Amino acid sequence: MQILPFYVVCDESGSMAADIGDLNDALTELHHEISTNPTISDKTRFALIGFSTEAKELQQLVDLGDIDELPALESSGLTSFGNAFQTLHRAVERDVPALKAQGHDVYRPVVFFLSDGIPTDHGWDGPYQQLLASKFRPHVIAFGIGSADRAVIAQVATFKAFMQREDGVSAAVALKEFAASLTRSIVRSVSGATADGLGMSLQVDDHVPGFTSVSLDKL
């Protein structure tokens, strides 16, 4: 079977305290949309990593149809990007060979990264570059909300990047649209293969309501 792995890496530092409930609600809706569509859930796997001072795998890679709910994110601590990328790297290096060993055709992993602030660890780029240099080289789609730095969000992204609009769009709306965009990406990426019988290809929104696109080429 063809499998497309999705990793969602979410900031749950102290600055997310006011918004973490909205993010959890948005991820609950995502779980419902995917888990109730066996055609989609069978061909995708989903993992959730939360990061603050430390990072942890809240949900290891799974068919969303096999679990009743996703674990909740909890806000506390600082914003360590380095720990997030180290944890993600270990997970990808473990998961892709395991899926292959089960006889699946595994496509390049996709990472949706969300942060509301500036990294508090100055050496985060080292673990990030190790992730990008790894055998499985995941696509990274980065979203910034709140006080996130546009240049940092662009630096994290390898595929597309988005920043919360500054014209009165609330964090609650932005987080709901983040999860909705992720849901659409999962469905569209798999539906193309279902329709034409060919391999899957990553399909990500060019425009996300509540966000502006960030150029990855501007220096």
C-alpha positions in Angstrom: 0.0 0.0 0.0 1.1 3.6 -0.7 1.6 5.6 2.5 2.2 9.3 3.0 3.4 10.2 6.5 2.4 13.6 8.0 4.1 15.0 11.1 2.5 18.0 12.9 5.0 19.8 15.1 3.3 22.4 17.3 4.7 25.0 19.7 3.2 24.5 23.1 5.4 27.1 25.0 4.1 29.4 27.6 3.2 32.1 25.1 0.6 29.7 23.6 -1.4 29.5 26.8 -4.3 31.7 25.5 -4.5 29.8 22.3 -3.7 26.1 23.1 -7.4 25.3 23.6 -8.3 26.6 20.1 -5.4 24.6 18.6 -6.6 21.4 20.4 -10.1 22.0 19.1 -8.8 22.4 15.6 -6.8 19.2 15.8 -9.9 17.4 17.1 -11.8 18.5 14.0 -8.9 17.3 11.8 -9.0 13.9 13.5 -12.7 13.6 12.9 -12.5 14.5 9.2 -9.7 12.1 8.4 -10.6 9.2 10.7 -14.1 9.0 9.3 -12.8 8.7 5.7 -11.2 5.3 5.4 -10.0 5.9 1.8 -7.9 8.7 3.1 -6.8 7.4 6.5 -5.7 4.1 5.1 -3.1 5.8 2.9 -1.8 8.3 5.4 -0.2 8.2 8.8 -0.3 11.1 11.3 2.0 12.0 14.2 1.9 14.9 16.6 4.9 16.4 18.3 4.7 19.2 20.9 7.6 21.3 21.8 8.5 23.9 24.5 11.6 23.7 26.6 11.7 20.0 25.6 9.9 18.2 22.8 7.9 15.0 23.0 6.0 12.7 20.7 2.4 13.1 21.8 1.2 10.7 19.2 3.5 8.4 17.3 2.8 7.8 13.6 -0.7 6.2 13.3 -3.6 5.6 11.1 -6.1 8.2 12.5 -8.9 5.6 12.0 -7.2 3.4 14.6 -7.4 6.0 17.5 -10.4 7.6 19.2 -8.8 11.0 19.8 -5.5 12.8 19.6 -3.6 13.7 22.8 -4.0 17.3 24.0 -1.3 19.9 23.7 -0.4 21.7 27.0 1.2 25.1 27.3 4.4 25.7 29.4 8.1 26.5 29.1 10.3 28.1 26.4 10.5 27.7 22.6 13.3 25.2 21.7 13.3 24.6 18.0 16.4 22.5 18.3 14.7 19.9 20.5 11.7 19.9 18.2 13.8 19.1 15.1 15.9 16.5 17.0 12.7 14.7 18.1 11.2 14.9 14.6 14.4 13.6 13.0 14.5 10.5 15.4 10.8 9.8 14.6 11.2 10.0 10.9 14.4 7.8 10.9 12.4 5.2 13.0 9.1 5.4 11.2 9.9 5.2 7.5 12.0 2.0 7.7 9.3 0.5 9.9 6.6 1.2 7.3 8.9 -0.2 4.5 9.4 -3.3 6.5 5.7 -3.8 6.6 5.7 -3.8 2.8 4.4 -0.3 2.2 5.5 2.1 -0.5 6.4 5.2 1.6 6.4 8.7 0.1 8.5 11.6 1.3 7.3 12.7 4.8 5.5 15.9 5.2 5.9 18.2 8.2 3.5 21.0 9.2 5.3 23.2 11.7 3.5 25.8 13.8 5.1 28.4 16.2 3.9 31.6 17.8 7.3 32.9 18.8 11.1 33.3 18.3 13.3 30.3 19.1 14.9 30.6 22.5 17.8 28.3 21.6 20.4 29.9 19.4 21.8 26.6 18.1 18.6 25.2 16.7 19.8 25.4 13.1 22.2 22.5 13.6 19.5 19.9 14.4 17.4 21.4 11.6 20.1 21.0 9.0 20.7 17.4 10.2 17.0 16.8 9.6 17.2 18.2 6.0 20.4 16.2 5.3 18.8 12.9 6.4 18.0 10.2 3.9 14.3 10.9 4.0 14.4 14.7 3.7 10.9 15.7 4.7 9.0 18.5 3.1 8.4 21.3 5.7 5.4 23.7 5.6 5.8 26.3 8.3 3.1 28.5 9.9 3.8 31.5 12.1 1.3 33.1 14.4 1.5 35.8 17.1 5.0 37.0 17.6 6.7 34.5 15.3 9.4 36.0 13.1 8.7 36.0 9.4 12.3 35.4 8.5 12.6 32.4 10.8 9.4 30.9 9.5 10.7 31.2 6.0 14.0 29.6 7.1 12.2 26.6 8.6 10.1 26.0 5.5 11.3 24.0 2.6 8.0 23.9 0.6 5.7 26.7 1.7 5.5 29.2 4.5 2.6 31.3 5.9 2.3 34.1 8.5 -0.8 35.1 10.4 -2.3 38.3 8.9 -1.9 41.4 11.0 -5.2 43.0 10.0 -7.3 41.8 12.9 -7.3 38.1 12.3 -7.5 36.4 15.6 -5.3 33.5 16.7 -8.4 31.3 17.1 -9.3 31.9 13.5 -5.7 31.4 12.3 -5.4 28.1 14.2 -8.6 26.8 12.8 -7.4 27.6 9.3 -4.0 26.0 10.0 -5.7 22.7 10.8 -8.2 23.1 7.9 -5.3 23.6 5.5 -3.5 20.5 6.9 -6.7 18.5 6.5 -7.1 19.7 2.8 -3.5 18.8 2.2 -4.0 15.3 3.5 -7.2 14.7 1.5 -5.9 16.2 -1.8 -2.5 14.5 -1.7 -4.2 11.1 -1.4 -7.3 11.8 -3.6 -5.1 12.4 -6.6 -3.6 9.0 -6.4 -7.0 7.4 -5.7 -8.5 9.1 -8.8 -5.8 8.4 -11.4 -4.2 5.3 -10.0 -0.7 6.9 -10.0 1.5 7.8 -7.1 0.6 10.4 -4.6 2.0 13.9 -4.8 2.0 16.6 -2.1 -0.8 19.1 -2.5 -0.7 22.2 -0.3 -2.8 25.4 -0.4 -1.2 28.3 -2.2 -3.3 30.6 0.0 -4.6 30.0 3.5 -7.4 32.2 4.9 -6.1 34.3 7.8 -2.5 34.0 6.6 -0.2 35.7 4.1 2.3 33.7 2.1 6.0 34.1 2.9 8.5 34.0 0.1 11.2 31.4 0.5 13.4 33.1 -2.0 13.7 36.6 -0.7 17.1 37.3 1.0 
